[in-house]
Amino acid sequence: MLTRADALELDAADELAPWRDEFVIPEGLVYLDGNSLGMASQRALDRLRHVAEHEWATGLISSWDEWLDRPRQVGDALARLIGAPAGTVVVHDSTTINLYQLVHAALADVPPDGAIAIDRRDFPTDRYVVAGIAESTGRDVRDGFDGLDGVAVAVRSVVDYRTAELVDVCGETDRLRAAGVDVVWDLSHAAGAVEVDLDGCGVELAVGCSYKFLSGGPGAPAWSYVAADRQPTLSQPIWGWFAQRDQFTMGDGFDPHPDVRRLLLGTPGIFGLAAAGAGIELVAAAGMPAIAAKGRALTGLALDLCDEWELSSPTPRDAGRRGAHVAVGVVDAAAVHAELTRRGVVTDVRQPDIIRIGCSALTTRFVDVFDGMTALRDVVSGAA
């Protein structure tokens, strides 16, 4: 029988425990929703104050000398966390916009009648983007990735946002490419949580957000990855002046950079980039191997408790096949979520029957998982 004392022992031996002190931790709160919105780091708050009080208030427009290349600078820092070379990642706009750009970029190099494949259970924004592009281009949408005849482009999430199932990125990239399918990967639930090697797996196009496990803050900018050999000729449908090679000549024609900056659009949000950069720095300093290992241990504890207390979970028991959250099946998830929140346990709900237990390695303790799971057990059983 697992006990709270067991969880406290795990915390005492946790090499990442000191990193929790880098974050603002509300007293008395069990926070298990870092897979939706990461906690605020003191470093991010300090960085935002510095940008506001010095770079903006004092530097004013002269600060653009430093700000202009900030999307690529933060992208280079992020690249190291996802197995990508410098110069292949740019931080900008939202996941929705970035996915729209890269799906169109992939379609530009394939037959005009090729279908787009996506899992019908994938995250809504991915499905909506694909549906909208298919409608505007006269293409079909295929559900799933088994039958690939006639499929030109696939959009796939590395980690399933509901069940936390982790896809074999290398194997699936090879399989899809062998079938003549160009794939755009979504790392929104993977970056900062699990180890990914985009370059080693031969991934050419990917997107992701920075406000979950990277703790970039609400509405933090997303990012795009484009393999180096595809950058010079990448064709994408939204042209903005930050992608222009000679930006300040204000020329008539669009002549984009021959690198990843050709994805940039309008003026970037400097505050968002500052906060995202701070979160990325913390993850990089702690190290992805240690973060991923703790994520597996935290989710393993949650699953052990599910089994011990007879709670159902579709999350894979194989630690190598799951991300950093655990899905627990319940009846009337909205009501369970509301009662957990009333008890000071913040989780996430996915209608109609899933409570998600987020395990963000830098802020989640083993005792948080134990206390949160205990509360969930009590709510489900009707205990006071």
C-alpha positions as CSV (number, residue, x, y, z in Angstrom):
1,M,0.0,0.0,0.0
2,L,1.4,3.4,-1.0
3,T,1.3,6.0,1.7
4,R,1.8,9.8,1.9
5,A,5.1,9.0,3.7
6,D,6.3,7.2,0.6
7,A,5.6,10.2,-1.5
8,L,7.5,12.4,0.9
9,E,10.5,10.1,0.8
10,L,10.5,10.4,-3.0
11,D,10.4,14.2,-2.7
12,A,13.4,14.1,-0.3
13,A,15.4,12.1,-2.8
14,D,14.3,14.2,-5.8
15,E,17.3,16.0,-7.5
16,L,15.0,18.5,-9.2
17,A,13.3,19.5,-5.9
18,P,15.3,22.8,-5.6
19,W,14.0,24.0,-8.9
20,R,10.5,24.4,-7.3
21,D,11.9,27.4,-5.4
22,E,12.3,29.2,-8.7
23,F,8.5,29.4,-9.1
24,V,5.8,31.3,-7.3
25,I,3.8,28.7,-5.4
26,P,0.4,29.7,-4.0
27,E,0.1,28.5,-0.4
28,G,-2.2,25.6,0.2
29,L,-2.8,24.8,-3.4
30,V,-2.2,21.4,-5.0
31,Y,-1.5,22.4,-8.6
32,L,-1.8,19.5,-11.1
33,D,-2.5,21.5,-14.2
34,G,0.9,22.5,-15.4
35,N,0.2,20.6,-18.6
36,S,-2.3,23.4,-19.4
37,L,-0.6,26.4,-17.9
38,G,2.8,26.2,-16.2
39,M,3.4,28.1,-13.0
40,A,4.9,31.6,-13.0
41,S,8.6,31.6,-12.4
42,Q,10.3,34.4,-10.5
43,R,12.7,34.7,-13.4
44,A,9.9,35.4,-15.8
45,L,8.4,38.0,-13.5
46,D,11.8,39.7,-13.1
47,R,12.3,39.6,-16.9
48,L,9.0,41.2,-17.5
49,R,9.7,44.0,-15.1
50,H,13.1,44.6,-16.7
51,V,11.6,44.7,-20.2
52,A,8.9,47.1,-19.0
53,E,10.9,49.4,-16.8
54,H,14.2,49.5,-18.7
55,E,14.0,48.2,-22.3
56,W,10.6,49.9,-23.0
57,A,10.3,52.8,-20.5
58,T,13.9,53.9,-20.8
59,G,15.2,52.4,-24.1
60,L,12.0,53.2,-26.0
61,I,12.4,52.6,-29.7
62,S,16.1,52.1,-29.5
63,S,15.5,48.8,-27.8
64,W,14.4,47.4,-31.2
65,D,18.1,47.0,-31.8
66,E,17.9,44.1,-29.4
67,W,14.3,43.1,-30.0
68,L,14.4,42.6,-33.7
69,D,16.0,39.2,-33.6
70,R,14.3,38.0,-30.4
71,P,12.0,35.5,-32.0
72,R,15.1,33.6,-33.5
73,Q,17.2,34.0,-30.3
74,V,14.5,32.5,-28.1
75,G,14.0,29.9,-30.8
76,D,17.7,28.8,-30.7
77,A,17.3,28.4,-26.9
78,L,14.2,26.2,-27.4
79,A,15.9,24.2,-30.2
80,R,18.3,22.6,-27.7
81,L,15.3,21.1,-25.8
82,I,13.7,19.4,-28.8
83,G,16.8,18.0,-30.6
84,A,16.9,20.7,-33.2
85,P,19.9,22.6,-34.6
86,A,20.4,26.3,-34.1
87,G,18.6,28.3,-36.8
88,T,15.7,25.9,-37.2
89,V,13.2,27.2,-34.6
90,V,11.5,30.6,-34.4
91,V,9.2,31.7,-31.6
92,H,6.2,33.6,-32.9
93,D,2.4,34.0,-33.0
94,S,0.1,31.1,-31.9
95,T,0.1,27.4,-32.5
96,T,-3.0,27.8,-34.7
97,I,-1.3,30.3,-37.0
98,N,1.9,28.4,-37.1
99,L,0.2,25.1,-37.9
100,Y,-1.8,26.9,-40.7
101,Q,1.4,28.1,-42.2
102,L,3.2,24.8,-42.1
103,V,0.3,22.7,-43.4
104,H,0.1,25.0,-46.3
105,A,3.8,24.8,-46.8
106,A,3.7,21.1,-46.9
107,L,0.8,21.1,-49.3
108,A,2.7,23.4,-51.7
109,D,5.0,20.5,-52.6
110,V,2.4,17.7,-53.1
111,P,-0.3,16.8,-55.7
112,P,-3.4,19.1,-55.6
113,D,-5.7,16.2,-55.0
114,G,-3.8,14.7,-52.0
115,A,-5.8,14.3,-48.8
116,I,-4.8,15.6,-45.3
117,A,-4.8,13.0,-42.5
118,I,-5.4,13.7,-38.9
119,D,-6.9,11.7,-36.0
120,R,-10.5,12.8,-35.3
121,R,-9.7,12.7,-31.6
122,D,-6.7,15.1,-31.9
123,F,-6.7,18.6,-30.3
124,P,-9.5,20.8,-31.6
125,T,-7.3,23.6,-33.0
126,D,-5.3,21.1,-35.1
127,R,-8.5,19.5,-36.5
128,Y,-10.1,22.9,-37.2
129,V,-7.1,24.1,-39.0
130,V,-6.9,21.0,-41.1
131,A,-10.7,21.2,-41.9
132,G,-10.5,24.8,-42.9
133,I,-7.5,24.2,-45.2
134,A,-9.2,21.2,-46.7
135,E,-12.3,23.2,-47.4
136,S,-10.5,26.1,-48.9
137,T,-8.3,23.9,-51.1
138,G,-10.8,21.3,-52.1
139,R,-9.1,18.4,-50.4
140,D,-10.4,15.5,-48.4
141,V,-9.7,14.9,-44.7
142,R,-8.8,11.4,-43.7
143,D,-9.3,10.1,-40.1
144,G,-6.2,8.3,-38.8
145,F,-2.9,7.1,-40.3
146,D,-3.4,3.5,-41.2
147,G,-4.7,3.8,-44.8
148,L,-2.3,6.3,-46.5
149,D,-3.2,5.8,-50.2
150,G,-3.9,9.2,-51.6
151,V,-2.8,11.0,-48.4
152,A,-0.3,13.9,-49.1
153,V,0.1,15.5,-45.6
154,A,-0.4,14.3,-42.1
155,V,-0.8,16.3,-38.9
156,R,0.1,14.5,-35.7
157,S,0.5,15.2,-32.0
158,V,3.5,13.8,-30.3
159,V,1.5,13.4,-27.1
160,D,-2.2,12.7,-27.0
161,Y,-3.8,15.6,-25.2
162,R,-6.4,13.3,-23.6
163,T,-4.7,10.0,-22.8
164,A,-1.0,11.2,-22.7
165,E,0.0,8.4,-25.2
166,L,3.4,9.2,-26.6
167,V,4.0,8.5,-30.3
168,D,7.2,6.9,-31.7
169,V,8.2,10.0,-33.6
170,C,11.2,8.4,-35.4
171,G,9.3,5.3,-36.4
172,E,6.2,7.2,-37.6
173,T,8.2,9.8,-39.5
174,D,10.0,7.1,-41.4
175,R,6.7,5.2,-42.0
176,L,4.9,8.2,-43.3
177,R,7.8,9.4,-45.4
178,A,8.1,5.9,-47.0
179,A,4.4,6.2,-48.0
180,G,5.1,9.6,-49.6
181,V,3.4,11.6,-46.8
182,D,4.7,14.9,-45.5
183,V,4.1,15.2,-41.8
184,V,3.7,18.2,-39.5
185,W,4.2,17.3,-35.8
186,D,2.6,19.2,-32.9
187,L,4.8,19.2,-29.8
188,S,2.5,21.3,-27.6
189,H,2.2,18.5,-24.9
190,A,5.8,17.3,-25.4
191,A,8.2,20.2,-25.4
192,G,9.6,20.6,-21.9
193,A,8.1,17.3,-20.8
194,V,9.6,14.5,-22.8
195,E,12.8,14.1,-24.7
196,V,12.4,14.6,-28.4
197,D,15.1,14.5,-31.1
198,L,13.6,16.2,-34.1
199,D,16.8,16.3,-36.2
200,G,17.7,12.7,-35.3
201,C,14.3,11.5,-36.3
202,G,14.3,13.3,-39.6
203,V,11.4,15.6,-38.8
204,E,11.1,18.5,-41.2
205,L,8.1,20.5,-39.9
206,A,6.8,21.0,-36.4
207,V,5.0,23.4,-34.1
208,G,4.3,23.8,-30.5
209,C,3.3,26.1,-27.7
210,S,5.3,27.5,-24.8
211,Y,2.8,28.1,-22.0
212,K,2.5,24.5,-20.8
213,F,5.6,22.6,-19.6
214,L,7.8,25.5,-20.7
215,S,6.0,28.0,-18.3
216,G,5.9,30.9,-20.8
217,G,2.8,32.3,-19.3
218,P,-0.8,32.7,-20.6
219,G,-0.9,33.4,-24.3
220,A,2.8,33.0,-24.6
221,P,4.0,32.8,-28.2
222,A,4.2,29.5,-30.0
223,W,7.0,28.2,-32.1
224,S,7.8,26.7,-35.5
225,Y,10.5,24.3,-36.5
226,V,11.7,23.9,-40.1
227,A,14.6,21.6,-41.1
228,A,17.4,23.6,-42.5
229,D,17.3,22.1,-46.0
230,R,13.6,23.1,-46.4
231,Q,13.9,26.7,-45.3
232,P,15.2,28.5,-48.5
233,T,12.2,27.4,-50.6
234,L,9.5,27.1,-48.0
235,S,6.2,28.5,-49.3
236,Q,3.7,29.7,-46.8
237,P,0.6,31.7,-47.3
238,I,0.8,34.6,-44.8
239,W,3.3,37.3,-45.8
240,G,4.4,39.8,-43.1
241,W,7.1,42.4,-43.0
242,F,9.2,40.7,-40.3
243,A,9.8,37.9,-42.9
244,Q,11.1,40.5,-45.4
245,R,14.9,40.2,-46.1
246,D,15.4,44.0,-46.3
247,Q,12.7,44.9,-43.8
248,F,13.2,48.6,-43.5
249,T,13.6,49.4,-47.2
250,M,9.8,49.2,-47.3
251,G,10.0,47.8,-50.8
252,D,7.1,46.9,-53.1
253,G,7.8,43.2,-53.5
254,F,7.9,40.4,-50.9
255,D,11.4,39.0,-50.7
256,P,11.5,36.7,-47.6
257,H,14.6,35.6,-45.7
258,P,16.0,32.3,-47.0
259,D,15.9,30.9,-43.5
260,V,13.3,30.1,-40.7
261,R,12.5,33.9,-40.4
262,R,10.4,33.6,-43.5
263,L,7.7,32.4,-41.2
264,L,7.6,35.6,-39.2
265,L,4.6,37.9,-39.7
266,G,3.9,41.2,-37.9
267,T,5.6,42.9,-35.0
268,P,6.3,40.3,-32.3
269,G,5.1,40.6,-28.7
270,I,8.2,41.4,-26.8
271,F,6.7,40.7,-23.3
272,G,5.5,37.3,-24.4
273,L,8.9,36.5,-25.8
274,A,10.6,37.6,-22.6
275,A,8.4,35.4,-20.4
276,A,8.8,32.4,-22.8
277,G,12.5,32.9,-22.9
278,A,12.7,32.8,-19.1
279,G,10.7,29.5,-18.9
280,I,12.8,27.9,-21.6
281,E,16.0,28.9,-19.8
282,L,14.8,27.2,-16.6
283,V,14.0,24.0,-18.4
284,A,17.3,24.1,-20.2
285,A,19.2,24.6,-16.9
286,A,17.4,21.7,-15.2
287,G,18.0,19.5,-18.2
288,M,15.6,17.5,-20.3
289,P,16.9,14.0,-19.2
290,A,16.2,14.7,-15.5
291,I,12.9,16.4,-16.3
292,A,11.7,13.5,-18.5
293,A,12.7,11.0,-15.9
294,K,10.9,12.8,-13.1
295,G,7.8,13.1,-15.4
296,R,7.8,9.3,-15.8
297,A,8.2,8.8,-12.1
298,L,5.4,11.2,-11.2
299,T,3.0,9.8,-13.7
300,G,4.0,6.3,-12.6
301,L,3.0,7.1,-9.0
302,A,-0.4,8.4,-10.2
303,L,-1.0,5.2,-12.2
304,D,0.1,3.0,-9.3
305,L,-2.5,4.8,-7.2
306,C,-5.1,4.4,-9.9
307,D,-4.5,0.7,-9.9
308,E,-4.5,0.5,-6.1
309,W,-7.7,2.4,-5.7
310,E,-9.4,0.9,-8.7
311,L,-9.6,4.1,-10.7
312,S,-9.6,3.7,-14.5
313,S,-7.0,5.3,-16.7
314,P,-6.4,5.0,-20.5
315,T,-2.8,6.4,-20.0
316,P,-0.2,3.8,-21.1
317,R,1.5,1.9,-18.2
318,D,4.7,1.7,-20.2
319,A,6.6,4.7,-19.1
320,G,8.3,5.1,-22.5
321,R,4.9,5.4,-24.2
322,R,3.4,8.3,-22.2
323,G,3.8,12.0,-21.7
324,A,3.7,13.9,-18.4
325,H,0.1,13.7,-17.5
326,V,-2.3,11.0,-16.5
327,A,-5.9,10.7,-17.6
328,V,-8.4,9.3,-15.1
329,G,-11.8,8.2,-16.2
330,V,-14.7,9.4,-14.1
331,V,-18.5,9.9,-14.4
332,D,-19.5,13.5,-14.8
333,A,-16.0,15.0,-15.1
334,A,-17.3,18.6,-14.9
335,A,-18.8,18.0,-11.4
336,V,-15.7,16.1,-10.2
337,H,-13.5,18.9,-11.4
338,A,-15.6,21.5,-9.7
339,E,-15.4,19.6,-6.4
340,L,-11.7,19.1,-6.6
341,T,-11.2,22.8,-7.3
342,R,-13.3,23.6,-4.2
343,R,-11.0,21.4,-2.2
344,G,-7.9,23.3,-3.4
345,V,-6.8,20.7,-6.0
346,V,-6.4,22.2,-9.5
347,T,-6.7,19.6,-12.3
348,D,-7.9,19.7,-15.8
349,V,-11.1,18.3,-17.3
350,R,-11.8,16.9,-20.7
351,Q,-15.5,16.3,-21.3
352,P,-17.3,14.1,-20.8
353,D,-15.3,11.6,-18.6
354,I,-11.6,12.6,-18.2
355,I,-9.8,14.3,-15.3
356,R,-6.2,15.1,-16.3
357,I,-3.5,15.0,-13.6
358,G,-0.6,17.2,-14.9
359,C,2.9,16.4,-13.7
360,S,5.2,19.3,-14.5
361,A,8.6,18.1,-13.2
362,L,10.0,21.5,-12.0
363,T,7.0,22.3,-9.9
364,T,5.0,19.1,-9.1
365,R,6.0,17.2,-6.0
366,F,5.3,13.5,-5.4
367,V,3.3,14.5,-2.4
368,D,1.2,16.8,-4.7
369,V,0.4,13.7,-6.8
370,F,-0.5,11.7,-3.8
371,D,-2.7,14.4,-2.2
372,G,-4.4,15.2,-5.5
373,M,-5.1,11.5,-6.3
374,T,-6.4,11.0,-2.7
375,A,-8.8,13.9,-3.2
376,L,-9.9,12.5,-6.6
377,R,-10.5,9.1,-5.0
378,D,-12.6,10.7,-2.3
379,V,-14.7,12.8,-4.6
380,V,-15.3,9.8,-6.9
381,S,-16.3,7.6,-3.9
382,G,-18.5,10.3,-2.4
383,A,-16.3,10.7,0.7
384,A,-16.5,14.1,2.6
